[in-house]
Amino acid sequence: MRRSPDPIQQTLAEAMVSSSLPLLLLLLLTPGVASAAPADGCPTRCGDVDIPYPFGIGPECSFDAGFALTCNETLKKPFFYNIEVHNFSLADGQARMISDLSWQCYNSSDKTLRALQWSMNLINSPYRFSDVHNKFLVIGCNTLAYIKGSENTNGYTAYTSGCRSQCSDKADLNDDSCSGIGCCQTSVPKDYNYYEIQFEQNLSISGFPELNPCSFAGLVEANSFKFQKSFILTDELKDNGSAPFVLDWAIGNQTCEEAKLKKTSYACISENSVCVDSANGPGYLCNCSIGYQGNPYLREPHGCRDIDECVTNNPCSGGSACHNLPGTYNCLCPPGEHHDDYSNRCMPKEELPLAAKVAIGASSSLAFVLLCSMCICLLYERRKLIKARKRYFREHGGRLLLEEIRGREGHALFKIFTSEELEKATNKYDKNRILGQGGYGTVYKGILEDSRVVAIKKPKSIDDSQNKEFGKEMIILSQINHKNIVKLLGCCLEVQVPMLVYEFVPNRTLYHLIHENNNTSLVPLDTRLRIAYESADALAYLHSSASPPIIHGDVKTSNILLGEDYTAKVSDFGASKLVPKDEDQFATLVQGTCGYLDPEYLLTCQLTEKSDVYSFGVVLLELLTSKKAVYFEGAQEERSLASSFILAMKENRLLEVLDVQVKNEGDAELIQEISQLAKQCLSISGEERPTMKQVADELDQLRKYKQHPWIPSNPEEIENLLGEPLDDHGMYTSTSISSTAGKRMALDIESGR
């Protein structure tokens, strides 16, 4: 770690293996009084690094003590305590800093083990380690290292993970490859503000000193730190072993709604700023409104300032002149012309033909008057339709959406379609082109002019309050790129309710495969597990990797499409943003998804990420039992699959509800693990449910276990390796990894996953 001359606290232990001590970095912050603005004369740069408020050099120049920095005048670099700061991002709420790598070296001549092991404590600070940008990295030959979180109130470690790196021949080493040979890596969780690193000493002693007797580990920014085989073959890392890592930061520990109630401490003080809840732990961030840029934490004239689009990129063309407005702009045309938003050019104003005017004035017969009246009515309706299309285009944010698309690379991948193009693609919305219908709307099969086959969704209605945000949501949804998520190709904004255009997925839905396929019993357990994992991985991507995070809101088997080789494709993501607010239409949607609804949602009417987890738990049960979410049993008695499955587990009748194919293919332990995972997803309390990332990781491990049933079965060895006992449910209390998954973790560490 790059340190200033006055570090907070550090301990270097160079001793025998039995007495190696960690290096502790304690960042214990005392809450202070928040400052509404920096004091006069506060520096805004240290060396080459900008220091934007709420950060500042010293507590009098920062929002509070947690954002205070020091500027080392000798090195000309800013430091947060003894951590070198590289840069800040106000919009993303991130800070990029530099950290030393922990290391451990074995001296075969005197048989001593020298080590420098770092830990970092950000508890009571505004920082969290970024789960999106950071990875825990281990470098060495025959090296096993762990990263551990702080202990919870019960005395158990809240989080433990690790990986094993091994190598015996330098010819096996490859640059930019970190898959277990010389280098391994693993992810870290959300809301994570403490870690300590530990090496497995016995492995380092029995390693391959002829290649490199030293091992290295650290939390690093995955995209910036690339493995090089020189790290193993030279002393490069020991001489200068440091790497960047990313911290997410936020203001306070309140949500935006709570913070706005306290005007004196509310940080978003710029008149043109908006509040955004933190995506990693508690707190909130401030951003400038659309059309503004600057610092949302400062008052005008230093806060968010209007962007003069006419100067920066001159968006108006086709003979129009740009006129800047607060937060936006307008394109003005010469007299007798109007600006067409879609083509971004000036067009002649439409008027009645001269012949029609002469005929209207000259004709005196009733028949001719009637004929002219009909012509006038047709022209009026046509102009009315044109004006309506332009109005809808503006109301749905079409102008800003077009500008955003033009300013992005690869914008041709997302297209704004005209209503005529979609009408032609669906053969005027022919009933034979209908792929599906529901409470939300109708989906048609469409064929575009370039012969591409697409799915066109025509919703029934949209909440008026969401019109202005629709274009912004389209930009967010169009950037989602995941192999198990249906790709959004474009939209049509010229209609009252915007239509969406998606990629076409040929093999219908998971609902059809399970419930309407006469050969359901022939669906192998491998295929069911793979579909479950791919769907969970897609939902985890929406929750964790999308920016901002997206809650699906309607997870069910009919919203999981099946592509080639039955590859899962999650559809209707982000639909909750478009759900109508009036109670009658909402009740229709609730009836349409009965059996999947989160019990907490029925009480709070608020969708959360854990709502998707509950609904996915029901999907997992359908894959295990081949029963519908709500099914009939006996004399048309309606039963809930979730409640009946949990009751069967409680009464040890699990085999009675499982599908025949599942019972025939899966061993008892694997089925029990899947059932326990589904039970956790269906917990009444959302806090007791795992995250979708944890569900996806667990299903991935269970899938590998099904493919490789030769995993070791000695529970005592597994418990010694992981250092965690099993609770009453057969789960590791500190890591939420099941007993079988724990065995697999041991295997994966050995193989350098």
N, C-alpha and C positions, 0 to 999 in steps of 0.2 A: 504494500500500500504506500503511495506517495505521501509522505508525512511532513508537516511543518516542523520547525525546530522545537516546538513545545507540544508534544503529544499528550493526550489526556492520561492514558495509562497503557503500559505494554510490558509484557514479560516474555523473555526469550529463554527457552529451556533447551540446553544442550547437554544431554545426559544419557544414561543407559536406557534401554527400551522400557524397563520397569518403572522409570521415574519421569517419563516425558510429560510435560505440562503444556496446556494450550495457551495461546496468546489471546488476551481478552481486550476488546475495545468497547468501553462502556460509554454509551451516549445517553446519559440520564438527564433529561431536560426538565426544568421547573417551569410550569405554566406561568406566563406573564400577562400583562395587560396589553391587549391588541392596540396597535397604533393605526389610526384612520388614514394617515399619510406620513411619508418620511419627513424628517426634519430638513430644514433648509441647508444647502451645502453638502448633502450626502453624496458620496461618489457613486457613479453609475457604472464604472468599469474598474476592473482589476487586471492589469496586463492586457491581454487580448480577449478577456471574457467580459461580456455584458452582464450587469447585475440588475435585473429588472425587479421593481417592487412587486410582491411583498417581501422579496429578499433584500438584504441590505448589509453593508459593512458596519457591524456593530448593532446592538439592540435598539438604539435610538433611530436607526435608519431602516429597520425591518418591521414587518407586521407584528411579530412577537418574537420571543427568544428562540423558538424553533426554526425561524427563518434567518437568524443572524449568522453572518459569515465573518471571517477574518481575511485580510489581504496581506500576504507575505510580501513585504516590500523588497526583500532580497531576491526571491524567486519570481516576483511579479505574477503570482498566481493566487486565486482565492481558495480558502479551505473552510470546510464545515468540520469544526474541531480539528482532527488531524487527517481528514480525508480531502484529497485534492478534488476540486470541482472543475469539470470540463465545460459544461454549458447547461442552460435551462431552457425549458419550453413552457410558456404560459398557456398556450392553447391546449396542449396535450397534458399539462400537469405532470411534467417529468423533469428529472434532474439526472444528468450523466456525470458520474464520478469515476475516480481511478482507485483501484484497490490492489494491494500486494497479494500474491498467491501464497497459500500455505504450502510448506514443503517439509519433507522428511528424507534424510539421507543416511544410508547405512555404510559404515566404515568396516570393511571386512578384515582389515589388519588388526584393529583393536576391538572389533566386535561391538562397536558402540553405535547408537542410533541418535542422530541429532535432528531436532525438529523445530519448526516455527509454525505454529498453528493459530490461525486467526478466528476470532468470533466477533460479531457485531451486534450491538443492542440498540435498536431504534425505538424501543418502547417509550411512550409518552412524547414522541416527536411527530411531526406532520408527515413522516416518510413511511412508505411501504416498499419492499422489494418487488419489482415488477415481475409478475408471473408470465407476462406475454413476451418480454424482451430478454429475460435472463434464463440461463441454464446453469445447473451445477456441473462443473467440468472436473474430470480426474485424468491426469496424465502420468504415465509410468509403465513399468513392466512388472506384472504380478502385483498390482496395486489395488487395494480395496479401501475406499474412503466413504465416510458418511457425512451428511449435513443434517443437523438436528435443530428443532425449534426449542422454544422455552417450555418449561414445565407448567402444566395447568394446575388448578386448585387441588386436584386429587393427587398431585405428585408425579403424574405421568407426562412423558414428553409429548407435546401436542403434535409434533410432526417429525418423522425420521425417514430419510431416503438415502440412497447411495448407489454406487455402481462400481464395477470391477474392470480394470484395464490390464491387459496382459500382452506380452510379446516375447518371443524367443529368438527371432531372427530379424535383423534390420531390413532385410529384403521384403518383409511383410508390411513395413510401414509405408503409408501413403499420405501425401499432403492433402489438407482439407477434408480428411476422412476421420470422423470421430464415432466409430461404431463398435469399439471394444478392443481394437488392436492398437496399443499405444495410447489410446484416448477413448474415454467414454463420457456420456453426458446424460442428465435426467432433468425433468422439469421441477419447478417449485410451485407451491400453492399460492392462492390469493390471500390477501390480508395477512402478510407474513412480515414481521418487523424484528425478528431476532434469528440469528443462526450461529452455530458453532460447528467447526469442522474437525473431524477425528479420522486418523488413519488406523487401519488394522495393522498392528506392528509385526505380528508373526509372518504375514505374507511378505512384507518388505524385507525381512531378514532372509527369507527363503527365495528371493527373487532372482534376477539375472543381472548382477553387478557388472558383468562384462559389457552390457549395453549402456546402462545408466543406473547407478545406485540410488538415485534420487527420485522421489515421487512428488507430484504437485496437485493441488486441488484448490478450487475457488468458485465463487459465484461470479459469472461473467456475462457480458452482453453477447448473446449468441451470434448476432450478425457481424460483430466487429472483431471477435477473437476467433481466428482460424488456426486449426492445428497444423503444425509443420513438423516433419520428422526430425528437423534439427533440434527440436525441443528434447528429443530422446538422445540424439547422437552427440550433442554438445552441452556446454554449461550455460547456454543462452538464458534459460529461465531462471537458474539459480543466481546468475549475476544481475539480471534485471527482470524479475518475475512479477510483472504487474499487468492488469487488464482493466478495461472499462466495465462498469456495471450501471444499471438503470434503476433509479428510484422513482416511484409514483408518489406525488405529494398532494395534499388537500388541505383546505382551511377547516380547522376545528374538527368536531366529531358529530355535527348535526347535518340533517338533510337540508336541501334548499328551502323546503316548505317551513321547517322549523327555524332556520337561520333568518328568514325574512321577517319573522315576528319580532326580532331584536334589532331595531334599526341602528342602535349605537355600535354594535359589533359586527354588523353585516358588511362583508368585505367587497361585494360587487357595487361600488359606489359610483361608477361611471353611469351617466344617464342612458347610454346606448349599450349596456351590457346585459347579459343573461346569465342565470345560474344553472350549473350542471352538476348533478350528484356524482360523487366519485365512483368509479367502476372498480376500485380496488380498496376495500375497507371503508370506514366511515368518513364523513366530511363532504365538502363540495368544492367546485372550481368556478371561476368566472371566465366567461368568454365574451368577446365583442359580438354584437348583433350582426346579422347578415348585412353586408354593405358598409361595414365599419371595420377599422383596424386600429391597434394601439394597445394600451394597458388598461384592462377593465377594472383594475384595483385602484386607479387614481381618478380624481375628479378632473373635469374639463378645466383648462384646455389640454391637460396632459393625459386624459383618458382615451376612450375610444373615439376616433375621428372618422369623419365621412370619407369613404374612398371615392375619389373623382374618377369614375370609370371612363369618362370622356378623355382624360389625360393619360391614364395608365394603358388602356388597350383600345380605345375608340371603337366600341362595339357596333356602332351604327354604320350601315353601308347602303349601297343602292340609291345614292342621291339624297339620303337623309342626314340631318345635322344632329349631333349628340347634345343633349341638354341635361346637365347634372342635377339631381334632386337628392335630398337627404336620404341616404341608405339605398338609393337606386338611381335610375336615369330614364330619360325619355328620348325617343327618336322623332324629330320634327321634319316634316316634308314641306315643299313649296305649296303655295295656294293651288287648290284644285286637285291635290293629291293627298293620299293617306298612307300611313306606314303599315305594311303587312308584317306582323310579328313572325310568322312562320318562315317566309322567304327573306326577311330582313332587308326589305327594299321598299321604295316608294312606288305606289300604284295609282293610276288615275281613279278618281272618284266615280262610282257607278251612277249613271243617270238614265232616265227613260230615253229610248230611241226617238230621234226627231220625227220619224214617220208616225209613231204613236201619239206624239204631242199634236201634230197636224191633224191626224184623224180625229182625236178627241175634240179639238177646237172646231173642226169643219163639219163634223157629222151632226145631223139633227134628228136622225131616225132613232126610234126606240131600240131597234135590233142592234144598230151599230153602237149605241150607248152601252147596251148590255155586254156586247162583245169587248168593248174597250174596258169596261168595268172588270170583266174577267181577267183581261191582260194585266190591269193594274194590280189586281189581287194576287195574281201569280208572281209578279215582280216584287210586290211587297213581301210576300211569304219567302221568296228567295233571298231578298236582302235581309229579312228578319232572321233567316236561318244562318246566313253568313255572319251577321252581327252576333248571333248567339254562340256560334262556334268560336269567334274571336274572344267573346267575353269568357266562355268556359276555359279557353286556352290561358287567358290572363289569370283568372280566378284560381286555377289549379297550379299556378307557379310556372307556367310554360316558358315565360321569357327568361327567368333566372335559370331554369333547367337547361334551356338551349345554350345560354352563355356558359354554364358550367361544363356542358358536354364539349363545346368548342374549345374550351381551355384545357381539356384533359387529353393525354396521349391515349390512343386506341379508342377514341370516342365512337368510332364506327361500330363497335361491338354493341352499343346501346343506341336504339333508334326511337324517335318520336314518329309514330305512324299517323296518317290521316284517317278520318272515319271512312272515307271511300276505300282506302286500301284494305281495311279490316272487313268491310262489308263484302268486298270482292273475294277476299281470302276465305270467307265462310260461306260463299254462295248465298249472300243475303241472309245469313244466320239460319241456314237450312236446318230443320229439325233432325235430319239424318246426320248432321255434323256434330250433334251434341255428344260430348264425352261424359258429362256428369252434371248433376244439378243438386243444389242444397240450399240451406237458409241464407247463404252469402250471395249466391248468384248461379250463373250457368257457365260451363266451360265448353268451348267449341273447338273442333279440329279445324285448323286453317292451313291453307297452302299459299305461300307468298309468291310474288312474281318471279323470284329466283328459284322456285320449286322447293324451297325449304318447307318442311312440315313443322308447324308450331301448334301450341295450345293457347287459345285466346279466352281470357276470363272476362266475363261481362257481369260485374257486380249489380246488385239490385239498388243499392243506395250508398251514400257516403255522408258522414257527419259534416255539416257546413263549416264547423269550426276548424276542420282539418284541411280545408281547401288550399289555404296559403302554404301549408307545410307539405302538400303532396309532392311537389317537385323536388323538395329537399329529401324526402323519404325515398323517392325513386333513385336519386343519386346514391344514397346509402345502400339500398337493396341491390342496385346494379353492380356494385363493387364486390358483392359476395361471390367468392370463387372457391367452391369446394366440390369435390367429385361426387359427393353424396347429397348435394342440394340442387334442386331444379334451378337452372340458370334463368334469370330475368333478362329477356332480350330487348324489351322496349315497352312503350305504353302509348295510349291515344288520349289526348287531353281536350279534343274538340267536342266532346259529348258531356252531358250533364254529370254522369257518373264515369270517371276515367276507367278505361279498359287496360288490362295488362297482357303482355305477350310473353310466354314462357317457351323454353325448349320442349319438344314433344317427347314423351317417354312411352315406349310401345307396349310394355307388358302389364298394363292396368295397375291395380293397387295390391298392397299386402292384404287388404280386407278380402279381395276376390280370391287371392291365393289360399287363404286360410279357410274362409267361410263359404265360398261359392264354387270351389274347385272340387270335383268329385274324387280327385286323387290326393286329397290333403294329407292322408296318412303316408303318402310316398315322399313327402318333403323331408329330406334328411335333417338330422339334428345339426350337422355342420352348417347347412344352408340357413337354418333358423338362427343359429348363433351369429353367423356372419351378418345377416340382415339386421339383427338386434344391435350388433356392434357398430355397423355403418350408420344406422339411424342415430344411435347415441352419440357417435363422433360428430355427426352433422349438427345435432342440437348443442353439443359442447362448443362447437365452433361459433354458432350463433351467440351463445352466452358469453364466451370468453375472448374470441378473436375478432368478432365484428366490432366496428367502431362507428356509432356507439353500439353497445350490446343489444341484441334483439331477443325478445321473448316471443316464442312461437304462438302460444295462446290457444292452440287447437290441435294438440298432438293426438293422433288416432291412426288406426291402420288404413283408413281410407285416404289419409293425407300422406302416406308413404307409398310412392310409386316405385315400380320395379322396371329397371332397364335391362340391357343385355346381360345374360347370365344371372338374372335376378339381382342385379346391383341395386341397393336401396337408394332412393332419391326422395328426400324430404321436400314436400311442397307446402304452399300456403304459409310460408314463414313470414312473420311481420304482419299477418292479417289482422291481429288485434288492433293495430294502429288505424285500421279502416272500419272497425266494427261500429255500426250506428249506435247512437246514445239513447234513442227513445226506448222505453221499456217494452213496448209491444214487439218490436223487431228483435230486441235483445232476448226476450223470452223464447222466441222461435229458435234462436241460435243455441240457447241452453238446452232445449229439448233435442236438438240435433246432435248434441255431444253427450247425452246422458250416459253415465257410466265411466266417463273419463275426467269429470270435473273434480278439481281439487276441493276437498271439504273446507279448507280455510278460505278459498275464494268465495264460497257461498255465504260465509260470514262477513268477510271484509270487502268483497267486490273489487279486489285488487289482484291483478295477475303478477306473479313473481317468477323467477327462474325455477323455484321449487314447485310451482304449479306444473311446469313442463315435466319435471321429474316424476310427479305423481301420475300424470297422464301416460308417460312412457312406461311406468310400472305396470299399468293396465295392458299396454301393448305387449310387454314381455310375458304377461300371463296368457294372452291370446296365443302367442307363439308356443308356450308350453302346453296349453290345454286344447287348442283349436276351438275354444268356446268364444262366443261374442262377449263384449263388455257387459251387456245386459242380455240374458238368455232365459228361455223358458224350460222348466223342468217339471215333470209329472203332469198334473192336470192343468196345463197352461199357467203354472205358477212362475211369476217373474222373479228372477234371481240376479243379484249383482255379482259379477265374476270376482271382483276384488274382495268383497266380504266373504264369499263362499270359499275362496282359495285360502285366505288367512285362517278361517275357521277350520278348514281341513288340515292345515299345518298344525294348528293348536291341538287338534284331536288325533294327530298322527295318522291321518287318512290321505296323505299327499298323493300316493299312487293311484287313488280312486279318481282323481280329477285330471291326471296327466294324460296327454295324447298317447296313443298306442305306440306310434313311431318313436316318441321321446323315451318311453319306458324301455323299448327294445334296444335302442342305440346307446343311451347314456348310462354310465354307472351311477350307483346310488349317491356317491359323494359329490359328483359333478352336478347332478340334479338338485341335491340339497343346497349347493352353493348358489346356483342360479335362483332357486326359490328364496333363499335368504336375501339375495340382492333385490329381488322383486318386492319382498316384504319391507325392506328398508325404504324403497322408493314410495311405498304406499303408507308410510307413517302418517298419522293424523296431523302431527305437528310438522310444519315445514322445516323447522330448525333441525329435526332429527333425520331428515332425508339427506342423502349424499348429493353432491353437485353432479351435473351431467358429465363433467370431466372425470370425476371419480368413477361414475357408472361406466363410461366408455373404457377407461383403463382396466376396470375389473372384468368387463366382458372380453376385452382383448386377451387378458391373461387366461380366462376360462376357455377361450377359443384355442389358444396355444396348448392348453392342458388337454383338450379334446383331441388335438392333432398329435400330441406327444405324450401318451399316457405312461411314459417310463420315468416320471418325476419321482424323486426319492420320497419315501413315506414315513421317515422317522421323525415324529413331531418334536422330540426332545432336541434333536439337532437344529431343526428350524427355529424353535423357541430360543435356543442359545444364540443363534446367528442374529436374529432380529431383536432379541432382548425384550420381547413383549409377551405377556401372558394372554391367553384367550379369555374372553368374557363369556357370559351365559349363552350368548347367541353364536358362539364359535367365531367371533370377529376380534381382530386386534384393536383394542380400545384406542390406541394412540394413532393408528394409521388408517383405520377403517378398511383393512385388508383381511379377507377371510382366511381361514386356516389353510385351505388348499391354495389360495392365492399366495399365502406366505411361503408355502413350499415352492411355488413357482418363482417367487421373488428370489429365493435362495439359488435356484437354478439359473435364473437370468443373471444374477451377480457373478456366478461362476463362469458363465459363458461370455461375459462382457457385453451385455446388451447395450 
